[in-house]
Amino acid sequence: MPNRLAAETSPYLLQHAGNPVDWYPWGQEALERAKNEDRPILLSVGYSSCHWCHVMERE
């Protein structure tokens, strides 16, 4: 089941569109939801050429 990243144009973000995480792209919607629910923002920063990032995603 795709998450919110399925509509993005970034190749890196599209690699994670099928992850079982309800990812939000960085933007107002993510900030508003975190504020409304009084929750922290968990920010994933990655690099599409990182070998170990791909290994971790597969596992």
mmCIF file of the N, C-alpha and C atoms, coordinates in Angstrom:
data_MODEL
# 
_entry.id   MODEL 
# 
loop_
_atom_site.group_PDB 
_atom_site.id 
_atom_site.type_symbol 
_atom_site.label_atom_id 
_atom_site.label_alt_id 
_atom_site.label_comp_id 
_atom_site.label_asym_id 
_atom_site.label_entity_id 
_atom_site.label_seq_id 
_atom_site.pdbx_PDB_ins_code 
_atom_site.Cartn_x 
_atom_site.Cartn_y 
_atom_site.Cartn_z 
_atom_site.occupancy 
_atom_site.B_iso_or_equiv 
_atom_site.pdbx_formal_charge 
_atom_site.auth_seq_id 
_atom_site.auth_comp_id 
_atom_site.auth_asym_id 
_atom_site.auth_atom_id 
_atom_site.pdbx_PDB_model_num 
ATOM 1   N N  . MET A 1 1  ? 0.847  -1.173 0.000  1.00 0.00 ? 1  MET A N  1 
ATOM 2   C CA . MET A 1 1  ? 0.000  0.000  0.000  1.00 0.00 ? 1  MET A CA 1 
ATOM 3   C C  . MET A 1 1  ? 0.897  1.242  0.000  1.00 0.00 ? 1  MET A C  1 
ATOM 4   N N  . PRO A 1 2  ? 0.757  2.087  -0.990 1.00 0.00 ? 2  PRO A N  1 
ATOM 5   C CA . PRO A 1 2  ? 1.603  3.280  -1.038 1.00 0.00 ? 2  PRO A CA 1 
ATOM 6   C C  . PRO A 1 2  ? 1.259  4.280  0.069  1.00 0.00 ? 2  PRO A C  1 
ATOM 7   N N  . ASN A 1 3  ? 2.248  5.039  0.466  1.00 0.00 ? 3  ASN A N  1 
ATOM 8   C CA . ASN A 1 3  ? 2.032  6.105  1.444  1.00 0.00 ? 3  ASN A CA 1 
ATOM 9   C C  . ASN A 1 3  ? 2.021  7.445  0.709  1.00 0.00 ? 3  ASN A C  1 
ATOM 10  N N  . ARG A 1 4  ? 2.088  8.532  1.429  1.00 0.00 ? 4  ARG A N  1 
ATOM 11  C CA . ARG A 1 4  ? 2.006  9.869  0.827  1.00 0.00 ? 4  ARG A CA 1 
ATOM 12  C C  . ARG A 1 4  ? 3.162  10.187 -0.125 1.00 0.00 ? 4  ARG A C  1 
ATOM 13  N N  . LEU A 1 5  ? 4.216  9.414  -0.083 1.00 0.00 ? 5  LEU A N  1 
ATOM 14  C CA . LEU A 1 5  ? 5.352  9.689  -0.957 1.00 0.00 ? 5  LEU A CA 1 
ATOM 15  C C  . LEU A 1 5  ? 5.102  9.245  -2.394 1.00 0.00 ? 5  LEU A C  1 
ATOM 16  N N  . ALA A 1 6  ? 4.052  8.475  -2.621 1.00 0.00 ? 6  ALA A N  1 
ATOM 17  C CA . ALA A 1 6  ? 3.766  7.959  -3.962 1.00 0.00 ? 6  ALA A CA 1 
ATOM 18  C C  . ALA A 1 6  ? 3.506  9.070  -4.974 1.00 0.00 ? 6  ALA A C  1 
ATOM 19  N N  . ALA A 1 7  ? 3.114  10.240 -4.515 1.00 0.00 ? 7  ALA A N  1 
ATOM 20  C CA . ALA A 1 7  ? 2.813  11.353 -5.424 1.00 0.00 ? 7  ALA A CA 1 
ATOM 21  C C  . ALA A 1 7  ? 4.008  12.291 -5.625 1.00 0.00 ? 7  ALA A C  1 
ATOM 22  N N  . GLU A 1 8  ? 5.136  11.986 -5.017 1.00 0.00 ? 8  GLU A N  1 
ATOM 23  C CA . GLU A 1 8  ? 6.307  12.865 -5.104 1.00 0.00 ? 8  GLU A CA 1 
ATOM 24  C C  . GLU A 1 8  ? 7.045  12.668 -6.429 1.00 0.00 ? 8  GLU A C  1 
ATOM 25  N N  . THR A 1 9  ? 7.894  13.627 -6.775 1.00 0.00 ? 9  THR A N  1 
ATOM 26  C CA . THR A 1 9  ? 8.679  13.524 -8.009 1.00 0.00 ? 9  THR A CA 1 
ATOM 27  C C  . THR A 1 9  ? 10.139 13.157 -7.740 1.00 0.00 ? 9  THR A C  1 
ATOM 28  N N  . SER A 1 10 ? 10.574 13.248 -6.499 1.00 0.00 ? 10 SER A N  1 
ATOM 29  C CA . SER A 1 10 ? 11.955 12.936 -6.142 1.00 0.00 ? 10 SER A CA 1 
ATOM 30  C C  . SER A 1 10 ? 12.195 11.429 -6.244 1.00 0.00 ? 10 SER A C  1 
ATOM 31  N N  . PRO A 1 11 ? 13.204 11.001 -7.001 1.00 0.00 ? 11 PRO A N  1 
ATOM 32  C CA . PRO A 1 11 ? 13.510 9.569  -7.067 1.00 0.00 ? 11 PRO A CA 1 
ATOM 33  C C  . PRO A 1 11 ? 13.790 8.967  -5.693 1.00 0.00 ? 11 PRO A C  1 
ATOM 34  N N  . TYR A 1 12 ? 14.448 9.729  -4.821 1.00 0.00 ? 12 TYR A N  1 
ATOM 35  C CA . TYR A 1 12 ? 14.734 9.214  -3.475 1.00 0.00 ? 12 TYR A CA 1 
ATOM 36  C C  . TYR A 1 12 ? 13.441 8.972  -2.701 1.00 0.00 ? 12 TYR A C  1 
ATOM 37  N N  . LEU A 1 13 ? 12.535 9.934  -2.716 1.00 0.00 ? 13 LEU A N  1 
ATOM 38  C CA . LEU A 1 13 ? 11.280 9.763  -1.982 1.00 0.00 ? 13 LEU A CA 1 
ATOM 39  C C  . LEU A 1 13 ? 10.446 8.636  -2.575 1.00 0.00 ? 13 LEU A C  1 
ATOM 40  N N  . LEU A 1 14 ? 10.441 8.507  -3.892 1.00 0.00 ? 14 LEU A N  1 
ATOM 41  C CA . LEU A 1 14 ? 9.673  7.440  -4.533 1.00 0.00 ? 14 LEU A CA 1 
ATOM 42  C C  . LEU A 1 14 ? 10.182 6.053  -4.152 1.00 0.00 ? 14 LEU A C  1 
ATOM 43  N N  . GLN A 1 15 ? 11.465 5.929  -3.826 1.00 0.00 ? 15 GLN A N  1 
ATOM 44  C CA . GLN A 1 15 ? 12.002 4.635  -3.377 1.00 0.00 ? 15 GLN A CA 1 
ATOM 45  C C  . GLN A 1 15 ? 11.327 4.180  -2.088 1.00 0.00 ? 15 GLN A C  1 
ATOM 46  N N  . HIS A 1 16 ? 10.753 5.099  -1.342 1.00 0.00 ? 16 HIS A N  1 
ATOM 47  C CA . HIS A 1 16 ? 10.165 4.783  -0.045 1.00 0.00 ? 16 HIS A CA 1 
ATOM 48  C C  . HIS A 1 16 ? 8.642  4.864  -0.052 1.00 0.00 ? 16 HIS A C  1 
ATOM 49  N N  . ALA A 1 17 ? 8.056  4.986  -1.229 1.00 0.00 ? 17 ALA A N  1 
ATOM 50  C CA . ALA A 1 17 ? 6.604  5.103  -1.340 1.00 0.00 ? 17 ALA A CA 1 
ATOM 51  C C  . ALA A 1 17 ? 5.885  3.826  -0.910 1.00 0.00 ? 17 ALA A C  1 
ATOM 52  N N  . GLY A 1 18 ? 6.564  2.692  -0.952 1.00 0.00 ? 18 GLY A N  1 
ATOM 53  C CA . GLY A 1 18 ? 5.947  1.430  -0.558 1.00 0.00 ? 18 GLY A CA 1 
ATOM 54  C C  . GLY A 1 18 ? 6.307  0.985  0.846  1.00 0.00 ? 18 GLY A C  1 
ATOM 55  N N  . ASN A 1 19 ? 7.034  1.804  1.575  1.00 0.00 ? 19 ASN A N  1 
ATOM 56  C CA . ASN A 1 19 ? 7.410  1.460  2.954  1.00 0.00 ? 19 ASN A CA 1 
ATOM 57  C C  . ASN A 1 19 ? 6.171  1.356  3.839  1.00 0.00 ? 19 ASN A C  1 
ATOM 58  N N  . PRO A 1 20 ? 6.192  0.482  4.836  1.00 0.00 ? 20 PRO A N  1 
ATOM 59  C CA . PRO A 1 20 ? 5.051  0.368  5.753  1.00 0.00 ? 20 PRO A CA 1 
ATOM 60  C C  . PRO A 1 20 ? 5.072  1.459  6.825  1.00 0.00 ? 20 PRO A C  1 
ATOM 61  N N  . VAL A 1 21 ? 5.414  2.671  6.425  1.00 0.00 ? 21 VAL A N  1 
ATOM 62  C CA . VAL A 1 21 ? 5.465  3.831  7.319  1.00 0.00 ? 21 VAL A CA 1 
ATOM 63  C C  . VAL A 1 21 ? 4.629  4.916  6.657  1.00 0.00 ? 21 VAL A C  1 
ATOM 64  N N  . ASP A 1 22 ? 3.832  5.604  7.431  1.00 0.00 ? 22 ASP A N  1 
ATOM 65  C CA . ASP A 1 22 ? 2.990  6.668  6.883  1.00 0.00 ? 22 ASP A CA 1 
ATOM 66  C C  . ASP A 1 22 ? 3.811  7.945  6.743  1.00 0.00 ? 22 ASP A C  1 
ATOM 67  N N  . TRP A 1 23 ? 4.805  7.914  5.843  1.00 0.00 ? 23 TRP A N  1 
ATOM 68  C CA . TRP A 1 23 ? 5.689  9.057  5.647  1.00 0.00 ? 23 TRP A CA 1 
ATOM 69  C C  . TRP A 1 23 ? 4.929  10.237 5.069  1.00 0.00 ? 23 TRP A C  1 
ATOM 70  N N  . TYR A 1 24 ? 5.328  11.404 5.490  1.00 0.00 ? 24 TYR A N  1 
ATOM 71  C CA . TYR A 1 24 ? 4.868  12.657 4.882  1.00 0.00 ? 24 TYR A CA 1 
ATOM 72  C C  . TYR A 1 24 ? 6.082  13.316 4.247  1.00 0.00 ? 24 TYR A C  1 
ATOM 73  N N  . PRO A 1 25 ? 5.923  13.911 3.071  1.00 0.00 ? 25 PRO A N  1 
ATOM 74  C CA . PRO A 1 25 ? 7.020  14.738 2.580  1.00 0.00 ? 25 PRO A CA 1 
ATOM 75  C C  . PRO A 1 25 ? 7.115  15.980 3.457  1.00 0.00 ? 25 PRO A C  1 
ATOM 76  N N  . TRP A 1 26 ? 8.292  16.581 3.530  1.00 0.00 ? 26 TRP A N  1 
ATOM 77  C CA . TRP A 1 26 ? 8.474  17.779 4.352  1.00 0.00 ? 26 TRP A CA 1 
ATOM 78  C C  . TRP A 1 26 ? 7.579  18.885 3.808  1.00 0.00 ? 26 TRP A C  1 
ATOM 79  N N  . GLY A 1 27 ? 6.757  19.446 4.676  1.00 0.00 ? 27 GLY A N  1 
ATOM 80  C CA . GLY A 1 27 ? 5.883  20.526 4.231  1.00 0.00 ? 27 GLY A CA 1 
ATOM 81  C C  . GLY A 1 27 ? 4.874  20.893 5.297  1.00 0.00 ? 27 GLY A C  1 
ATOM 82  N N  . GLN A 1 28 ? 3.981  21.783 4.934  1.00 0.00 ? 28 GLN A N  1 
ATOM 83  C CA . GLN A 1 28 ? 3.009  22.327 5.876  1.00 0.00 ? 28 GLN A CA 1 
ATOM 84  C C  . GLN A 1 28 ? 2.096  21.254 6.464  1.00 0.00 ? 28 GLN A C  1 
ATOM 85  N N  . GLU A 1 29 ? 1.665  20.296 5.647  1.00 0.00 ? 29 GLU A N  1 
ATOM 86  C CA . GLU A 1 29 ? 0.768  19.246 6.144  1.00 0.00 ? 29 GLU A CA 1 
ATOM 87  C C  . GLU A 1 29 ? 1.416  18.456 7.284  1.00 0.00 ? 29 GLU A C  1 
ATOM 88  N N  . ALA A 1 30 ? 2.676  18.090 7.113  1.00 0.00 ? 30 ALA A N  1 
ATOM 89  C CA . ALA A 1 30 ? 3.388  17.349 8.160  1.00 0.00 ? 30 ALA A CA 1 
ATOM 90  C C  . ALA A 1 30 ? 3.540  18.191 9.417  1.00 0.00 ? 30 ALA A C  1 
ATOM 91  N N  . LEU A 1 31 ? 3.897  19.456 9.241  1.00 0.00 ? 31 LEU A N  1 
ATOM 92  C CA . LEU A 1 31 ? 4.080  20.344 10.396 1.00 0.00 ? 31 LEU A CA 1 
ATOM 93  C C  . LEU A 1 31 ? 2.770  20.566 11.146 1.00 0.00 ? 31 LEU A C  1 
ATOM 94  N N  . GLU A 1 32 ? 1.681  20.759 10.415 1.00 0.00 ? 32 GLU A N  1 
ATOM 95  C CA . GLU A 1 32 ? 0.381  20.973 11.057 1.00 0.00 ? 32 GLU A CA 1 
ATOM 96  C C  . GLU A 1 32 ? -0.081 19.737 11.813 1.00 0.00 ? 32 GLU A C  1 
ATOM 97  N N  . ARG A 1 33 ? 0.111  18.567 11.227 1.00 0.00 ? 33 ARG A N  1 
ATOM 98  C CA . ARG A 1 33 ? -0.321 17.349 11.924 1.00 0.00 ? 33 ARG A CA 1 
ATOM 99  C C  . ARG A 1 33 ? 0.472  17.152 13.212 1.00 0.00 ? 33 ARG A C  1 
ATOM 100 N N  . ALA A 1 34 ? 1.772  17.343 13.150 1.00 0.00 ? 34 ALA A N  1 
ATOM 101 C CA . ALA A 1 34 ? 2.597  17.200 14.355 1.00 0.00 ? 34 ALA A CA 1 
ATOM 102 C C  . ALA A 1 34 ? 2.154  18.191 15.427 1.00 0.00 ? 34 ALA A C  1 
ATOM 103 N N  . LYS A 1 35 ? 1.882  19.397 15.028 1.00 0.00 ? 35 LYS A N  1 
ATOM 104 C CA . LYS A 1 35 ? 1.448  20.419 15.985 1.00 0.00 ? 35 LYS A CA 1 
ATOM 105 C C  . LYS A 1 35 ? 0.083  20.076 16.574 1.00 0.00 ? 35 LYS A C  1 
ATOM 106 N N  . ASN A 1 36 ? -0.869 19.704 15.723 1.00 0.00 ? 36 ASN A N  1 
ATOM 107 C CA . ASN A 1 36 ? -2.222 19.381 16.188 1.00 0.00 ? 36 ASN A CA 1 
ATOM 108 C C  . ASN A 1 36 ? -2.253 18.179 17.122 1.00 0.00 ? 36 ASN A C  1 
ATOM 109 N N  . GLU A 1 37 ? -1.370 17.214 16.893 1.00 0.00 ? 37 GLU A N  1 
ATOM 110 C CA . GLU A 1 37 ? -1.337 16.007 17.719 1.00 0.00 ? 37 GLU A CA 1 
ATOM 111 C C  . GLU A 1 37 ? -0.289 16.090 18.820 1.00 0.00 ? 37 GLU A C  1 
ATOM 112 N N  . ASP A 1 38 ? 0.392  17.228 18.907 1.00 0.00 ? 38 ASP A N  1 
ATOM 113 C CA . ASP A 1 38 ? 1.430  17.450 19.918 1.00 0.00 ? 38 ASP A CA 1 
ATOM 114 C C  . ASP A 1 38 ? 2.456  16.316 19.909 1.00 0.00 ? 38 ASP A C  1 
ATOM 115 N N  . ARG A 1 39 ? 2.955  16.024 18.714 1.00 0.00 ? 39 ARG A N  1 
ATOM 116 C CA . ARG A 1 39 ? 3.932  14.949 18.529 1.00 0.00 ? 39 ARG A CA 1 
ATOM 117 C C  . ARG A 1 39 ? 5.201  15.504 17.909 1.00 0.00 ? 39 ARG A C  1 
ATOM 118 N N  . PRO A 1 40 ? 6.321  14.856 18.177 1.00 0.00 ? 40 PRO A N  1 
ATOM 119 C CA . PRO A 1 40 ? 7.572  15.304 17.549 1.00 0.00 ? 40 PRO A CA 1 
ATOM 120 C C  . PRO A 1 40 ? 7.590  14.916 16.071 1.00 0.00 ? 40 PRO A C  1 
ATOM 121 N N  . ILE A 1 41 ? 8.440  15.555 15.340 1.00 0.00 ? 41 ILE A N  1 
ATOM 122 C CA . ILE A 1 41 ? 8.655  15.205 13.937 1.00 0.00 ? 41 ILE A CA 1 
ATOM 123 C C  . ILE A 1 41 ? 9.869  14.289 13.874 1.00 0.00 ? 41 ILE A C  1 
ATOM 124 N N  . LEU A 1 42 ? 9.683  13.124 13.286 1.00 0.00 ? 42 LEU A N  1 
ATOM 125 C CA . LEU A 1 42 ? 10.791 12.195 13.067 1.00 0.00 ? 42 LEU A CA 1 
ATOM 126 C C  . LEU A 1 42 ? 11.230 12.384 11.622 1.00 0.00 ? 42 LEU A C  1 
ATOM 127 N N  . LEU A 1 43 ? 12.415 12.869 11.448 1.00 0.00 ? 43 LEU A N  1 
ATOM 128 C CA . LEU A 1 43 ? 12.919 13.224 10.126 1.00 0.00 ? 43 LEU A CA 1 
ATOM 129 C C  . LEU A 1 43 ? 13.905 12.169 9.644  1.00 0.00 ? 43 LEU A C  1 
ATOM 130 N N  . SER A 1 44 ? 13.611 11.610 8.492  1.00 0.00 ? 44 SER A N  1 
ATOM 131 C CA . SER A 1 44 ? 14.516 10.633 7.895  1.00 0.00 ? 44 SER A CA 1 
ATOM 132 C C  . SER A 1 44 ? 15.345 11.339 6.831  1.00 0.00 ? 44 SER A C  1 
ATOM 133 N N  . VAL A 1 45 ? 16.642 11.281 6.987  1.00 0.00 ? 45 VAL A N  1 
ATOM 134 C CA . VAL A 1 45 ? 17.547 11.879 6.010  1.00 0.00 ? 45 VAL A CA 1 
ATOM 135 C C  . VAL A 1 45 ? 18.376 10.744 5.426  1.00 0.00 ? 45 VAL A C  1 
ATOM 136 N N  . GLY A 1 46 ? 18.318 10.585 4.138  1.00 0.00 ? 46 GLY A N  1 
ATOM 137 C CA . GLY A 1 46 ? 19.038 9.479  3.530  1.00 0.00 ? 46 GLY A CA 1 
ATOM 138 C C  . GLY A 1 46 ? 19.785 9.906  2.289  1.00 0.00 ? 46 GLY A C  1 
ATOM 139 N N  . TYR A 1 47 ? 20.428 8.941  1.708  1.00 0.00 ? 47 TYR A N  1 
ATOM 140 C CA . TYR A 1 47 ? 21.226 9.167  0.510  1.00 0.00 ? 47 TYR A CA 1 
ATOM 141 C C  . TYR A 1 47 ? 20.982 7.981  -0.407 1.00 0.00 ? 47 TYR A C  1 
ATOM 142 N N  . SER A 1 48 ? 20.474 8.217  -1.595 1.00 0.00 ? 48 SER A N  1 
ATOM 143 C CA . SER A 1 48 ? 20.031 7.116  -2.449 1.00 0.00 ? 48 SER A CA 1 
ATOM 144 C C  . SER A 1 48 ? 21.150 6.190  -2.911 1.00 0.00 ? 48 SER A C  1 
ATOM 145 N N  . SER A 1 49 ? 22.392 6.605  -2.805 1.00 0.00 ? 49 SER A N  1 
ATOM 146 C CA . SER A 1 49 ? 23.507 5.747  -3.214 1.00 0.00 ? 49 SER A CA 1 
ATOM 147 C C  . SER A 1 49 ? 24.126 4.985  -2.050 1.00 0.00 ? 49 SER A C  1 
ATOM 148 N N  . CYS A 1 50 ? 23.558 5.101  -0.876 1.00 0.00 ? 50 CYS A N  1 
ATOM 149 C CA . CYS A 1 50 ? 24.102 4.459  0.318  1.00 0.00 ? 50 CYS A CA 1 
ATOM 150 C C  . CYS A 1 50 ? 23.768 2.961  0.304  1.00 0.00 ? 50 CYS A C  1 
ATOM 151 N N  . HIS A 1 51 ? 24.775 2.123  0.162  1.00 0.00 ? 51 HIS A N  1 
ATOM 152 C CA . HIS A 1 51 ? 24.580 0.675  0.111  1.00 0.00 ? 51 HIS A CA 1 
ATOM 153 C C  . HIS A 1 51 ? 23.834 0.167  1.336  1.00 0.00 ? 51 HIS A C  1 
ATOM 154 N N  . TRP A 1 52 ? 24.239 0.582  2.526  1.00 0.00 ? 52 TRP A N  1 
ATOM 155 C CA . TRP A 1 52 ? 23.642 0.053  3.751  1.00 0.00 ? 52 TRP A CA 1 
ATOM 156 C C  . TRP A 1 52 ? 22.207 0.529  3.940  1.00 0.00 ? 52 TRP A C  1 
ATOM 157 N N  . CYS A 1 53 ? 21.862 1.675  3.372  1.00 0.00 ? 53 CYS A N  1 
ATOM 158 C CA . CYS A 1 53 ? 20.464 2.129  3.420  1.00 0.00 ? 53 CYS A CA 1 
ATOM 159 C C  . CYS A 1 53 ? 19.576 1.167  2.634  1.00 0.00 ? 53 CYS A C  1 
ATOM 160 N N  . HIS A 1 54 ? 20.059 0.707  1.475  1.00 0.00 ? 54 HIS A N  1 
ATOM 161 C CA . HIS A 1 54 ? 19.288 -0.237 0.670  1.00 0.00 ? 54 HIS A CA 1 
ATOM 162 C C  . HIS A 1 54 ? 19.194 -1.594 1.362  1.00 0.00 ? 54 HIS A C  1 
ATOM 163 N N  . VAL A 1 55 ? 20.258 -2.027 1.985  1.00 0.00 ? 55 VAL A N  1 
ATOM 164 C CA . VAL A 1 55 ? 20.243 -3.292 2.725  1.00 0.00 ? 55 VAL A CA 1 
ATOM 165 C C  . VAL A 1 55 ? 19.227 -3.216 3.858  1.00 0.00 ? 55 VAL A C  1 
ATOM 166 N N  . MET A 1 56 ? 19.259 -2.137 4.619  1.00 0.00 ? 56 MET A N  1 
ATOM 167 C CA . MET A 1 56 ? 18.338 -1.976 5.741  1.00 0.00 ? 56 MET A CA 1 
ATOM 168 C C  . MET A 1 56 ? 16.888 -1.957 5.255  1.00 0.00 ? 56 MET A C  1 
ATOM 169 N N  . GLU A 1 57 ? 16.623 -1.309 4.145  1.00 0.00 ? 57 GLU A N  1 
ATOM 170 C CA . GLU A 1 57 ? 15.252 -1.249 3.634  1.00 0.00 ? 57 GLU A CA 1 
ATOM 171 C C  . GLU A 1 57 ? 14.748 -2.633 3.233  1.00 0.00 ? 57 GLU A C  1 
ATOM 172 N N  . ARG A 1 58 ? 15.622 -3.435 2.598  1.00 0.00 ? 58 ARG A N  1 
ATOM 173 C CA . ARG A 1 58 ? 15.221 -4.786 2.196  1.00 0.00 ? 58 ARG A CA 1 
ATOM 174 C C  . ARG A 1 58 ? 14.931 -5.672 3.396  1.00 0.00 ? 58 ARG A C  1 
ATOM 175 N N  . GLU A 1 59 ? 15.703 -5.487 4.465  1.00 0.00 ? 59 GLU A N  1 
ATOM 176 C CA . GLU A 1 59 ? 15.538 -6.339 5.642  1.00 0.00 ? 59 GLU A CA 1 
ATOM 177 C C  . GLU A 1 59 ? 14.363 -5.895 6.461  1.00 0.00 ? 59 GLU A C  1 
# 
